[in-house]
Amino acid sequence: MIEAGVTLAIAAAAGLATITTRLHGQIHEVDRRLDQVELRVAERYVSKKDLSEMLTRMEDHMVRIEEKLDRISLKTHI
């Protein structure tokens, strides 16, 4: 009877170890894939704040160009 209990305990421990190892492997794989997705997102997309700052700079630059063109246009008409 004790032999059966020991065998059962060893089998249960081995089964639990196998399940834990497989689960850990799957978690590791999901973590690796998530890291890849995060990297792709970071490479391809810009935050709203950064985009807003870039657009503001672009608009400011365009306004300066327009002002210069207006000054040139006024000089030629005089």
C-alpha positions as semicolon CSV with decimal commas, in nm:
position;residue;x (nm);y (nm);z (nm)
1;M;0,000;0,000;0,000
2;I;0,281;0,243;0,082
3;E;0,451;0,157;-0,248
4;A;0,136;0,258;-0,436
5;G;0,122;0,588;-0,243
6;V;0,488;0,662;-0,317
7;T;0,438;0,576;-0,685
8;L;0,130;0,797;-0,699
9;A;0,316;1,084;-0,529
10;I;0,609;1,053;-0,773
11;A;0,373;1,039;-1,071
12;A;0,181;1,341;-0,942
13;A;0,504;1,536;-0,888
14;A;0,630;1,445;-1,237
15;G;0,295;1,542;-1,392
16;L;0,294;1,872;-1,205
17;A;0,653;1,941;-1,314
18;T;0,562;1,867;-1,677
19;I;0,258;2,093;-1,668
20;T;0,460;2,370;-1,501
21;T;0,738;2,341;-1,759
22;R;0,498;2,354;-2,053
23;L;0,304;2,642;-1,904
24;H;0,626;2,832;-1,840
25;G;0,732;2,769;-2,200
26;Q;0,401;2,900;-2,332
27;I;0,418;3,206;-2,109
28;H;0,772;3,271;-2,231
29;E;0,659;3,239;-2,594
30;V;0,366;3,478;-2,541
31;D;0,599;3,724;-2,368
32;R;0,845;3,706;-2,659
33;R;0,567;3,764;-2,913
34;L;0,430;4,057;-2,712
35;D;0,777;4,214;-2,706
36;Q;0,792;4,184;-3,086
37;V;0,452;4,353;-3,122
38;E;0,557;4,633;-2,887
39;L;0,874;4,685;-3,090
40;R;0,680;4,700;-3,418
41;V;0,436;4,951;-3,270
42;A;0,720;5,165;-3,139
43;E;0,892;5,160;-3,478
44;R;0,586;5,245;-3,686
45;Y;0,373;5,481;-3,480
46;V;0,418;5,822;-3,320
47;S;0,250;5,939;-3,002
48;K;-0,017;6,209;-3,030
49;K;0,196;6,447;-2,828
50;D;0,496;6,405;-3,058
51;L;0,280;6,441;-3,369
52;S;0,119;6,756;-3,231
53;E;0,461;6,908;-3,160
54;M;0,583;6,822;-3,510
55;L;0,274;6,973;-3,671
56;T;0,308;7,288;-3,465
57;R;0,669;7,326;-3,576
58;M;0,568;7,266;-3,937
59;E;0,290;7,525;-3,917
60;D;0,523;7,780;-3,759
61;H;0,773;7,722;-4,035
62;M;0,504;7,761;-4,303
63;V;0,387;8,087;-4,145
64;R;0,743;8,224;-4,159
65;I;0,766;8,127;-4,526
66;E;0,433;8,296;-4,600
67;E;0,548;8,613;-4,424
68;K;0,868;8,619;-4,628
69;L;0,672;8,570;-4,950
70;D;0,436;8,851;-4,851
71;R;0,730;9,086;-4,787
72;I;0,885;8,996;-5,123
73;S;0,552;9,045;-5,294
74;L;0,503;9,389;-5,135
75;K;0,853;9,500;-5,236
76;T;0,797;9,410;-5,600
77;H;0,465;9,594;-5,620
78;I;0,598;9,921;-5,488
